[in-house]
Amino acid sequence: MARQMDPESASVSGGLRMNFYATTLCLAYQSLGIVYGDLSISPIYVYKSAFSGGMQLYEEDLEILGVLSMVFWTLTLIPLCKYILFVLAADDNGEGGTFALYSSLCRHSRMGLLNTVDPAHERVSSCRSETSKDTRMSLLIKEFFEKHKSSRIVLVLVVFLGIGMVIGDGILTPTMSVLSAVNGIKVEVPDLHENYTVLIACTILVSLFALQHYGTHRVGFLFAPIMTAWLLCISGVGIYNIFRWNPGVICALSPHYIYKFFEKTGRAGWSSLGGIVLCLTGTEAMFADLGHFSKLSIRVAFSGLVYPCLVLAYMGEAAYLSKHRMDLHRSFFKAIPEDVFWPVFIIATLASVVGSQAIISATFSIVSQCRGLRCFPRVRIEHTSNQIHGQIYIPEVNWILMVLCLAVVIGFRDTNMIGNAYGLAAVTVMFITTCLMFFIISTVWKKNVLLAFLFVVIFGSLELLYISACLSKVHKGGWLPLLFAVVILSLMSIWNYGTVKKDAFELQNKVSLDRLLSSGLSLGIKRVPGICLVYSNVASGVPPMFAHFVTNFPAFHHTLIFVTLKSLMVPKVPVDERFVINRIGPPELLIFRCIVRYGYKDVRDCYKFETQLIEEVAEFLKQEAHSKEMAVRGQSPNFMFAAVGNEVSIASSEQWRNEIKGGSVECQKVNELKEAREAGVAYMMGNTHVVASDLSPFLKKFAIDIVYGFLRRNCRRPAIALQIPHTSLIEVGMLYQV
C-alpha cells in the first residue's frame, strides 16, 4: 500500500523545488550577459572573415550554403555536443576551465607537479576520489605518468599553454567584438574616417573595463537584458531574411553541402576555415565560467535560447547573401532591414561590449585558480558576491587587459588580422580541453579507453582541421596569440619554478626544535609576553628564517604558532577541515604548528583568520586536557592521536566538539593563551631574496635572478596579500641560493 505524503512535507518539498527552478532560471538569465556574449556576437564577423583572401573568387550560392552548413554543424558538434553534454560534466566540484580539469586529474592520479602538500594533509571529505575499480588501461596511464616525470612536465606545460591562450583570448575578444560592431556604422556613413571608429572602439573598451569592479553579479544583470534583446533581434532579422530572400537555405543544414563546398573550392575553402572557426569564439567560456553559475543554468540558457537564435541568424544572413553577393564583406549590417538598422546597430554595439564580458570573467577565474596553486604572481582578488563564491574581480589583471586591448585596436585596426589571431587562440584552447578530456574519461570516469579515444577522434579531428587553417595565417596576425601564450606560459613556469626552489631550500635548511632549544641555552633565550604567528612554507621542523632571527635576537614570544598555508588541488576545503593543529616540543613551551589548507577557489578572509586560528589552538589545548583527565580515570577518550616525529596532533570527533562548546572541560593552558593574546599578537615573515647559485647555468640565472626577481619585486608582498597589520609585522631578511 502506497504511503501518503504529509501535506506539510509535500508543501515544503514543492517550495524547495520551486526555489530551485527559480534560482536556475535566474542564473540562466545572468549567464546570457556573462557566458554567452562572445559566442552570440560572432555573426557580425563570421561571413566577412570566411570570404576574405582567396575565397573572394568563390561567391556563388554553393559556397554561401557550404559555409552555412559548416557553421551549423560546427555549432552543433562543438558547443552543443562536446561542451553542453560532455565537458560540463567534467567539472571539479562546480569549477570549470583548463585548470579545473588538471586539478581533477592530479587528485585522482599522480599526474601533477603542482601539489607539494604532504599526502596526510591532502584528504578532504568534500572531494573524495571515486571508489570504482580502475580499468586496465587507466592503470597503465597512471603508471606511465608516475614513472616518467617528463610526461608530467609536458602535461603541466600544455595546461599552462591553454591558460595562456585563454588569457590571450581575453585580450583579443574585446578588440574583435567592439571594433567589428563599431565598423558597422560605415554602412550608413561610408565616408567616416577610420580614426573615428578606432576612437569610438577605444572609448567603449575603457568603459567596459571600468565596469568590472562592480562584480559579475551586477554586471550580469546589467548585460543580460542587452544580450536577450540582441539574440531576439538577430533571430527575428534572420527569420525575416529567410522568408523574404531564400527559404531554400534550410537545405544547407545537410552535411552534403560541406562536401560540395570543398570539392569546388579546394585549398581556398580550407583557408576559409580560419574565418568560419570564429563562430566558436566564446565556447570555452561556457566551461571556464562554470564557477560563476551552475551546469544546469548554462545548459538551459544555451539549449533554450542561444543555440536556436544563432542558427536562425546565420541562416538569415546566408539567405540574404544568396541574393546580394556584392555585400559579402559587410553582410551582417547590410542584411538588416533599413527601417530597423539604427536600433539594431545600437544593440549590436552594446552586445559587443557584453560579448567581451564572457572571456574577461573567464580570465579572472583562471588567474584566481593559478594564484591559488602558486603558479601566478600574487594579485589582489576581490570576491564580489556572497552567494556565488566564484564571482571575482582582479584589479591588476583588469587594467593590464585594458591596456593590451587598446594597444591591439590602435596597432592592428584591421578586423581581418585580429580575426586570424582570435580564431587560433579560441580553437587551441578547445583542442587542449579535448586532450585533457581523454584522461578525464579514461582515468577519472574510468570508462573504456575506446570511448575516450572516440571522443578525441570526433571532436579533436575537427579542431585540428581548424587549427591547421589558422596556422596558415600566422604571418597575417596569427602570431599574436602565440606570442601572448608563450609569454604567459614562461612567466607561470618561472614563477612556479622559483617558488618550488625556494620551498626546497627552506625544507633542506630547516632546523630541528631540539637543536634550536639546545643552542638556546647558550644564547640565553628570553620569553616575552604575547603570541607570535610565524609564517613559512615549512610543514615540519623550524623554518630557517626563525632560527636566523633567534640567533641574532635571542628572544621569542610566550606562545609561538608556526603557520603554514597550503593550497590543495581541490576547489574548496570545508571550514571544519581547514586547520590542522600540532604541538611542537614539551607542553610547557606552548609552541604549535598550524597547517591551514585552502582550495584554489577558497575565499581567504584574512580579517577573521587570527581569531579562528587562536580558537582552534584553544580547542586543541582543551582536547589535551580532556585526554589526560580520561587517562587518569582509565577511560578511552573519544578522539584519536596522530604523531609525526615530535609533533602530536589530535583529530576530534563531533561528540567531543560539542562537549567543548558546552564548556565541560577547563584548562589552565587556555587561560594562558587568552592572556598571551591580550598582551598582543605579532606576525613574523621572511623577507627573502632568492638568487641562483654561482654554479648555475645561464638559463637558470636568467630565470631566477632576472625574471623571478622582477616578478617578486613587483607583485603584491605576502604581508599585504595576507592583510597583516604593518605595525605588528616582523620581517626577517634572508638570502636563499637555489
C-alpha positions in Angstrom: 0.0 0.0 0.0 1.5 3.3 -1.0 2.2 5.7 1.9 0.6 9.1 1.6 2.9 12.1 1.9 2.2 14.5 4.7 0.6 17.7 3.3 3.1 19.9 5.2 6.1 17.9 3.9 4.7 18.0 0.3 4.3 21.8 0.6 7.9 22.1 1.8 9.2 19.8 -0.9 7.2 21.8 -3.6 8.6 25.1 -2.2 12.2 23.8 -2.4 11.6 22.6 -5.9 10.1 26.0 -7.0 13.0 27.8 -5.3 15.5 25.6 -7.2 13.8 26.3 -10.5 13.7 30.0 -9.8 17.3 30.1 -8.9 18.3 28.1 -12.0 16.3 30.4 -14.3 17.8 33.5 -12.6 21.3 32.1 -13.1 20.5 31.2 -16.7 19.3 34.7 -17.3 22.5 36.2 -15.8 24.6 33.8 -17.9 23.3 35.4 -21.0 25.2 38.5 -20.1 28.3 36.8 -18.8 28.9 33.5 -20.6 27.3 33.8 -24.0 28.1 37.3 -25.0 31.2 36.3 -27.0 29.5 33.4 -28.7 26.4 35.4 -29.6 28.2 38.3 -31.1 30.1 36.2 -33.7 27.5 36.5 -36.6 28.8 40.1 -37.0 32.1 38.9 -38.5 31.9 35.2 -39.5 30.8 35.5 -43.1 33.0 38.6 -43.6 36.1 36.6 -42.4 35.2 33.4 -44.2 35.0 35.2 -47.6 38.3 37.0 -47.3 41.6 36.2 -49.1 41.3 33.5 -51.8 37.6 33.0 -51.1 36.8 36.3 -52.8 36.8 34.3 -56.1 34.1 32.0 -54.8 30.9 33.9 -54.0 28.2 31.7 -55.6 25.2 30.1 -53.9 27.0 26.8 -53.4 29.9 28.4 -51.5 27.5 30.5 -49.3 25.4 27.5 -48.5 28.5 25.4 -47.9 29.8 28.0 -45.3 26.3 27.9 -43.6 26.4 24.1 -43.4 29.8 24.2 -41.8 28.8 26.8 -39.3 25.6 24.8 -38.4 27.4 21.5 -37.9 30.4 23.2 -36.1 27.9 24.8 -33.6 26.1 21.5 -33.2 29.2 19.3 -32.7 31.4 21.6 -30.5 29.3 23.8 -28.2 26.1 21.6 -28.1 27.5 18.1 -28.1 31.0 18.4 -26.8 30.6 21.1 -24.1 27.0 21.0 -23.1 26.8 17.2 -23.0 30.3 16.1 -22.0 32.7 18.8 -20.9 30.4 20.4 -18.4 30.1 17.0 -16.7 33.8 17.0 -16.0 33.6 19.9 -13.5 35.9 19.9 -10.5 33.3 20.2 -7.7 31.5 23.0 -9.5 34.6 24.6 -11.0 35.4 24.6 -14.7 38.2 25.6 -17.1 41.6 24.1 -18.1 43.0 24.2 -14.5 39.9 22.5 -13.1 40.4 19.6 -15.4 44.1 19.4 -14.4 43.2 19.6 -10.7 40.8 16.7 -11.1 43.5 14.6 -12.9 46.0 15.4 -10.1 43.6 14.4 -7.4 42.7 11.0 -9.0 46.2 10.1 -10.0 49.9 11.2 -9.7 49.9 13.2 -12.9 50.5 16.6 -11.3 53.6 18.6 -10.4 52.0 21.5 -8.6 50.8 19.9 -5.3 53.5 19.8 -2.7 51.3 19.1 0.2 52.0 16.0 2.4 49.6 13.2 1.4 48.4 13.1 5.0 47.1 16.6 4.6 45.5 16.1 1.2 42.4 14.3 2.1 39.3 16.4 2.2 35.8 15.0 2.7 34.2 17.2 0.1 36.5 15.9 -2.7 36.9 12.2 -2.2 38.2 10.1 -5.0 35.8 7.7 -6.7 35.9 4.2 -5.4 35.1 2.5 -8.7 37.6 0.0 -9.9 40.3 1.1 -12.3 40.3 -0.4 -15.7 43.5 -2.0 -17.1 44.1 1.0 -19.4 43.6 3.6 -16.7 46.2 1.8 -14.5 48.6 1.8 -17.4 48.1 5.5 -18.0 48.6 6.3 -14.3 51.7 4.2 -14.0 53.2 5.8 -17.1 52.8 9.3 -15.7 54.1 8.2 -12.2 57.1 6.5 -13.8 58.1 9.3 -16.3 58.5 12.7 -14.7 59.0 14.2 -18.2 55.4 13.3 -19.1 54.1 15.2 -16.0 56.2 18.2 -17.1 54.7 18.1 -20.6 51.2 17.8 -19.2 51.6 20.9 -16.9 53.2 22.9 -19.8 50.2 22.0 -22.0 47.9 23.3 -19.2 49.9 26.5 -19.0 49.7 26.9 -22.7 45.9 26.5 -22.6 45.8 29.1 -19.8 48.0 31.4 -21.8 45.6 31.1 -24.8 42.6 31.8 -22.6 44.2 35.0 -21.3 45.3 35.9 -24.8 41.7 35.3 -25.8 40.7 37.8 -23.1 42.8 40.4 -24.9 41.5 39.6 -28.5 37.8 39.1 -27.8 37.0 42.7 -26.7 39.1 44.2 -29.6 37.4 42.0 -32.2 33.9 42.3 -30.9 33.9 46.0 -30.3 35.8 47.0 -33.4 33.6 44.8 -35.7 30.4 46.3 -34.3 31.7 49.9 -34.5 32.7 49.4 -38.1 29.1 48.7 -38.9 28.5 52.4 -38.8 30.3 52.7 -42.2 27.3 51.1 -43.8 25.3 54.2 -43.3 28.2 56.7 -43.0 30.7 55.4 -45.6 32.9 58.5 -45.5 33.6 58.2 -41.8 37.4 58.2 -41.3 39.0 55.1 -39.7 40.5 57.1 -36.8 36.9 57.9 -35.6 35.9 54.3 -35.5 39.1 53.4 -33.6 38.5 56.3 -31.1 34.9 55.1 -30.5 36.1 51.5 -30.0 38.7 52.6 -27.5 36.2 54.6 -25.6 33.8 51.7 -25.3 36.6 49.4 -24.2 37.7 51.8 -21.4 34.1 52.0 -20.2 33.8 48.1 -20.3 36.8 47.6 -18.1 35.8 50.4 -15.8 32.6 48.5 -15.0 34.3 45.3 -13.9 34.8 46.3 -10.3 31.0 46.2 -9.8 31.3 42.4 -10.0 29.8 39.6 -12.2 26.5 39.6 -10.3 25.7 43.3 -11.0 27.3 43.3 -14.5 25.4 40.1 -15.4 22.0 41.8 -14.5 23.1 44.9 -16.4 24.2 43.0 -19.5 21.6 40.2 -19.6 18.8 42.3 -21.0 21.1 43.6 -23.7 22.1 40.1 -24.7 18.5 38.9 -24.6 17.4 41.8 -26.9 20.4 41.0 -29.2 19.5 37.4 -29.6 15.9 38.2 -30.2 16.9 40.8 -32.8 19.3 38.6 -34.8 16.8 35.7 -34.8 14.0 38.0 -35.8 16.1 39.5 -38.6 17.1 36.0 -39.6 13.6 34.8 -39.9 12.7 37.9 -41.9 15.6 37.3 -44.4 14.8 33.6 -44.7 11.2 34.1 -45.8 11.9 37.2 -47.9 15.0 36.2 -49.8 15.6 32.5 -49.9 13.6 29.9 -47.8 15.6 27.2 -49.5 18.6 27.9 -47.3 17.2 25.3 -44.9 18.6 22.7 -47.3 22.1 23.8 -46.3 21.7 22.0 -43.0 22.5 18.8 -44.9 26.2 18.0 -44.5 26.3 17.2 -48.2 26.8 20.9 -48.9 30.1 20.7 -47.0 31.4 18.0 -49.4 30.3 20.1 -52.4 31.9 23.2 -50.9 35.4 21.6 -50.5 35.0 19.8 -53.9 34.7 23.2 -55.6 36.9 25.5 -53.5 39.8 23.2 -52.6 42.7 24.9 -50.9 40.8 28.3 -50.7 38.0 26.5 -48.9 40.4 25.0 -46.4 41.9 28.5 -45.8 38.4 29.9 -45.2 38.1 27.7 -42.1 40.2 30.3 -40.3 37.2 32.6 -40.6 34.5 30.0 -40.1 36.0 29.0 -36.8 35.1 32.4 -35.4 31.6 31.1 -34.9 33.0 29.1 -32.0 34.6 32.0 -30.2 33.5 32.2 -26.6 32.6 28.5 -26.4 35.3 27.7 -23.9 33.8 30.4 -21.6 30.8 28.1 -21.0 33.2 25.8 -19.1 35.7 28.4 -17.8 32.8 30.5 -16.3 31.2 27.5 -14.6 32.2 28.6 -11.2 30.1 31.8 -11.6 26.9 29.8 -12.3 25.7 26.1 -12.4 25.8 23.4 -15.0 22.0 23.3 -15.4 21.7 27.1 -15.8 24.3 27.2 -18.5 22.7 24.2 -20.3 19.2 25.8 -20.1 20.4 29.1 -21.5 22.3 27.6 -24.4 19.8 25.0 -25.5 16.7 27.1 -24.9 17.8 30.4 -26.4 21.3 30.9 -27.6 21.7 27.9 -30.0 18.4 28.3 -31.9 18.8 32.1 -32.2 22.3 31.7 -33.6 21.2 29.1 -36.1 18.4 31.4 -37.3 20.8 34.4 -37.5 23.3 32.5 -39.7 20.6 31.1 -41.9 19.0 34.5 -42.5 22.3 36.1 -43.3 23.0 33.3 -45.9 19.6 33.8 -47.4 20.3 37.5 -47.9 23.8 36.9 -49.3 22.4 34.4 -51.8 20.6 37.3 -53.5 23.2 40.1 -52.7 26.6 38.6 -53.3 28.2 42.1 -53.6 27.5 42.7 -49.9 29.6 39.8 -48.6 32.2 42.0 -46.9 29.6 43.8 -44.9 27.0 41.2 -45.0 25.7 41.3 -41.4 24.8 45.0 -41.3 23.7 45.0 -45.0 21.2 42.2 -44.2 19.5 44.4 -41.6 16.3 46.0 -43.0 16.6 49.7 -43.4 13.8 50.6 -41.1 15.4 48.9 -38.1 19.1 49.5 -38.9 19.9 52.1 -36.2 18.1 50.3 -33.3 19.9 47.0 -34.3 23.2 48.8 -34.7 22.9 50.3 -31.2 22.0 46.9 -29.7 24.9 45.3 -31.7 27.4 47.8 -30.3 26.1 47.2 -26.7 26.1 43.4 -27.4 29.8 43.6 -28.5 30.6 45.0 -25.0 28.7 42.2 -23.5 30.5 39.7 -25.8 33.7 40.8 -24.2 32.5 40.1 -20.7 32.5 36.3 -21.0 36.2 35.9 -21.6 37.1 38.7 -19.1 35.2 36.8 -16.4 36.8 33.5 -17.5 40.3 35.2 -17.3 39.6 36.3 -13.7 38.5 32.7 -12.8 41.6 31.1 -14.3 44.1 33.6 -12.8 42.5 33.0 -9.4 42.9 29.3 -9.8 46.5 29.7 -10.8 47.2 32.1 -8.0 45.7 29.7 -5.5 48.2 27.0 -6.6 51.1 29.4 -6.7 51.5 29.3 -10.5 50.8 33.0 -10.8 52.3 36.1 -9.1 50.3 37.4 -6.1 47.5 39.7 -7.2 44.5 41.2 -5.3 41.4 39.0 -5.6 38.1 40.7 -4.7 35.0 38.4 -4.2 32.0 40.4 -5.4 29.2 38.0 -4.4 28.2 36.4 -1.1 26.1 33.8 -2.9 28.3 32.6 -5.8 31.9 32.1 -4.5 33.4 32.1 -8.0 32.4 35.6 -8.9 35.6 37.7 -8.5 37.3 40.8 -9.7 41.1 41.2 -10.1 42.1 44.8 -10.5 45.7 44.3 -11.7 44.6 41.8 -14.4 41.7 44.0 -15.4 43.8 47.1 -16.1 46.5 45.1 -17.9 43.9 43.6 -20.2 42.5 47.0 -20.9 45.9 48.4 -21.9 46.7 45.5 -24.1 43.3 45.7 -25.8 43.8 49.3 -26.6 47.2 48.5 -28.0 45.8 45.8 -30.3 43.0 48.1 -31.5 45.3 51.0 -32.2 48.1 48.8 -33.6 46.1 46.5 -35.9 42.8 48.4 -36.8 42.1 45.6 -39.3 39.5 43.1 -38.1 40.7 40.5 -40.6 44.1 40.4 -39.0 42.6 40.4 -35.5 40.3 37.6 -36.6 43.2 35.5 -37.7 44.7 35.8 -34.2 41.4 35.4 -32.5 40.5 32.2 -34.2 43.8 30.5 -33.4 43.6 31.4 -29.7 40.0 30.1 -29.3 40.4 26.8 -31.1 43.7 25.9 -29.5 42.1 26.1 -26.0 39.3 23.9 -27.2 41.8 21.3 -28.5 43.7 21.3 -25.2 40.4 20.7 -23.4 39.7 17.8 -25.7 43.1 16.2 -24.9 42.6 16.6 -21.2 39.1 15.1 -21.5 40.8 11.9 -22.9 42.5 11.5 -19.5 39.3 12.5 -17.6 37.2 9.9 -19.3 39.8 7.1 -19.0 41.3 7.7 -15.6 38.7 9.8 -13.6 35.5 8.4 -15.0 37.2 5.1 -15.6 35.4 4.4 -18.8 36.6 2.2 -21.7 39.6 3.9 -23.3 38.0 3.3 -26.7 35.2 5.8 -25.6 37.9 8.3 -24.7 39.7 7.7 -28.0 36.4 8.1 -29.9 35.8 11.5 -28.1 39.2 12.7 -29.2 38.8 11.5 -32.8 35.3 13.1 -33.3 36.0 16.5 -31.7 39.8 16.7 -31.9 40.0 16.0 -35.6 37.5 18.8 -36.3 39.5 21.2 -34.1 42.8 20.2 -35.6 41.4 21.0 -39.1 40.6 24.5 -37.9 44.0 24.8 -36.2 45.7 23.9 -39.4 43.8 26.6 -41.3 44.6 29.2 -38.6 48.3 28.3 -38.6 48.5 29.1 -42.3 47.7 32.7 -41.3 50.3 33.1 -38.6 52.1 35.8 -40.7 48.8 37.7 -41.1 48.1 38.3 -37.4 48.1 34.7 -36.1 51.4 35.2 -34.4 49.8 37.5 -31.7 48.1 34.8 -29.6 51.2 32.6 -29.9 53.2 35.5 -28.5 50.8 36.0 -25.7 50.7 32.3 -24.8 54.4 31.9 -24.9 54.9 34.9 -22.6 52.3 33.8 -20.1 53.5 30.2 -20.2 57.0 31.4 -19.5 56.0 33.7 -16.6 53.9 31.0 -15.0 56.6 28.3 -15.4 59.3 30.6 -14.0 57.1 31.7 -11.1 56.2 28.2 -10.2 59.9 27.0 -10.6 61.2 29.8 -8.4 58.6 29.1 -5.8 59.3 25.4 -5.7 63.1 26.0 -5.5 62.6 28.5 -2.6 60.4 26.0 -0.7 63.0 23.2 -1.4 65.8 25.5 0.1 63.7 26.2 3.2 63.0 22.5 3.6 66.7 21.5 3.2 67.8 24.1 5.7 65.1 23.7 8.3 66.3 23.3 12.0 65.0 20.7 14.4 63.4 22.1 17.6 65.7 20.1 19.8 68.8 21.7 18.2 67.3 25.1 18.5 66.4 24.7 22.2 69.8 23.2 23.0 71.6 26.1 21.3 69.1 28.5 23.1 70.6 27.6 26.5 73.9 29.0 25.5 72.3 32.0 23.8 70.2 32.8 26.9 66.8 33.0 25.0 64.2 35.0 26.8 60.4 34.7 26.5 58.3 37.8 26.0 54.6 38.2 26.6 52.2 37.7 23.7 51.6 35.5 20.7 53.7 35.3 17.6 52.4 33.8 14.3 55.5 32.7 12.3 54.5 32.3 8.6 56.6 29.9 6.4 56.2 27.2 3.9 57.9 24.5 6.1 55.4 22.0 7.3 57.8 20.2 9.7 60.7 21.4 11.9 61.6 25.0 12.4 62.0 27.3 9.3 65.5 28.7 8.8 64.1 32.2 8.9 63.0 31.8 12.6 66.3 30.1 13.5 68.2 33.1 11.9 66.0 35.5 13.9 66.6 33.7 17.3 70.3 33.5 16.6 70.6 37.3 16.2 67.9 38.3 18.6 67.7 35.6 21.4 64.1 36.0 22.4 60.7 34.9 21.3 57.1 35.2 22.5 55.3 33.3 25.2 53.2 31.4 22.6 54.6 30.5 19.2 52.4 29.3 16.3 54.2 28.3 13.1 51.7 28.9 10.4 51.9 27.1 7.0 49.4 28.0 4.3 48.9 25.1 1.8 46.9 25.1 -1.4 45.2 21.7 -2.3 44.2 20.6 -5.7 40.6 21.0 -4.8 38.2 23.9 -5.3 37.2 24.3 -1.7 38.2 22.9 1.7 35.4 22.7 4.3 35.9 25.2 7.2 35.9 22.5 9.8 38.7 20.7 8.0 40.8 23.8 7.2 43.1 23.8 10.3 45.4 21.0 11.3 47.0 21.8 14.7 50.1 20.1 16.0 52.2 20.6 19.2 55.9 21.1 18.9 58.1 20.2 21.8 57.1 19.8 25.5 53.8 21.2 26.7 55.3 23.9 28.9 56.8 25.7 25.9 53.4 26.4 24.2 54.8 26.0 20.7 52.4 24.9 18.0 52.2 24.3 14.3 49.1 25.1 12.3 48.7 23.9 8.7 46.0 25.9 7.1 44.5 24.2 4.0 42.8 26.1 1.2 41.3 25.2 -2.1 42.2 27.1 -5.2 38.8 28.9 -5.1 38.5 29.5 -1.4 37.8 32.9 0.0 40.7 33.8 2.3 39.1 36.0 5.0 42.2 37.5 6.5 40.4 39.7 8.9 38.9 36.7 10.8 41.9 34.5 10.3 43.7 35.4 13.6 40.6 34.8 15.7 39.8 31.4 14.0 43.4 30.3 14.4 43.7 31.1 18.1 40.2 29.5 18.7 41.5 26.3 17.1 44.6 26.3 19.3 42.4 26.8 22.3 40.3 23.8 21.3 43.4 21.8 20.8 44.5 22.6 24.4 41.1 21.6 25.7 41.3 18.3 23.9 44.7 17.6 25.5 43.4 18.4 29.0 40.4 16.1 28.4 42.6 13.3 27.2 44.7 13.5 30.4 41.6 13.5 32.5 40.2 10.5 30.8 43.5 8.7 31.0 43.6 9.2 34.8 40.1 7.7 35.0 41.2 4.7 32.9 38.7 5.6 30.2 39.3 5.9 26.4 39.0 9.4 25.1 36.6 9.8 22.1 39.3 11.1 19.8 42.4 9.8 18.2 46.0 10.9 18.5 48.3 11.1 15.4 52.0 11.6 15.9 54.6 12.7 13.3 58.1 12.8 14.8 58.0 15.0 17.9 54.7 16.7 16.8 51.4 15.5 18.1 48.0 16.3 16.6 44.5 15.4 17.8 41.6 14.7 15.4 38.4 15.1 17.5 35.0 13.6 17.0 31.9 15.6 16.6 30.8 14.5 20.1 34.0 15.9 21.6 33.5 19.2 19.7 30.0 19.5 21.2 31.4 18.7 24.7 34.0 21.5 24.3 31.3 24.0 23.2 29.3 23.0 26.3 32.2 24.2 28.5 32.7 20.9 30.4 36.5 21.0 30.1 38.6 23.6 31.9 42.2 24.1 31.0 44.8 26.3 32.6 46.7 26.5 29.3 43.7 28.0 27.6 43.7 30.8 30.1 47.4 31.4 29.5 46.6 31.5 25.8 44.0 34.2 26.4 46.3 36.2 28.5 49.0 35.9 25.8 46.6 37.2 23.2 45.6 40.2 25.4 49.3 41.0 25.6 49.4 41.4 21.8 49.8 39.4 18.6 52.9 39.7 16.4 53.4 38.4 12.9 56.8 37.1 11.6 57.6 36.6 8.0 60.7 36.2 5.9 61.7 39.0 3.6 63.7 36.7 1.2 66.0 37.5 -1.6 66.2 34.5 -4.0 69.3 34.2 -6.3 70.7 31.4 -8.4 73.9 29.8 -7.1 77.2 30.7 -8.8 77.5 27.3 -10.4 74.0 27.5 -12.0 73.8 27.6 -15.8 72.9 30.8 -17.6 69.3 29.9 -18.3 68.6 29.2 -14.6 70.3 32.5 -13.6 68.2 34.4 -16.1 65.0 32.7 -14.9 65.7 33.2 -11.2 67.8 36.4 -10.9 66.0 38.4 -13.6 62.5 37.1 -14.3 61.6 35.7 -11.0 63.3 38.5 -9.1 61.4 41.1 -11.2 58.1 39.3 -10.5 58.7 39.1 -6.8 59.6 42.8 -6.6 56.6 43.9 -8.5 53.8 41.6 -7.3 51.9 42.1 -4.0 54.0 41.4 -1.0 53.0 38.3 1.1 52.2 40.5 4.2 49.9 42.7 2.0 48.2 39.7 0.4 47.5 38.3 3.9 46.4 41.7 5.1 48.8 41.6 8.1 48.8 44.8 10.2 52.0 46.7 9.3 52.5 47.8 12.9 52.6 44.2 14.2 54.8 42.8 11.4 58.3 41.4 12.0 60.2 40.8 8.8 63.4 38.7 8.8 65.8 39.3 5.9 67.1 36.1 4.3 69.2 35.3 1.2 68.4 32.0 -0.5 70.7 30.5 -3.1 68.8 27.9 -5.1 
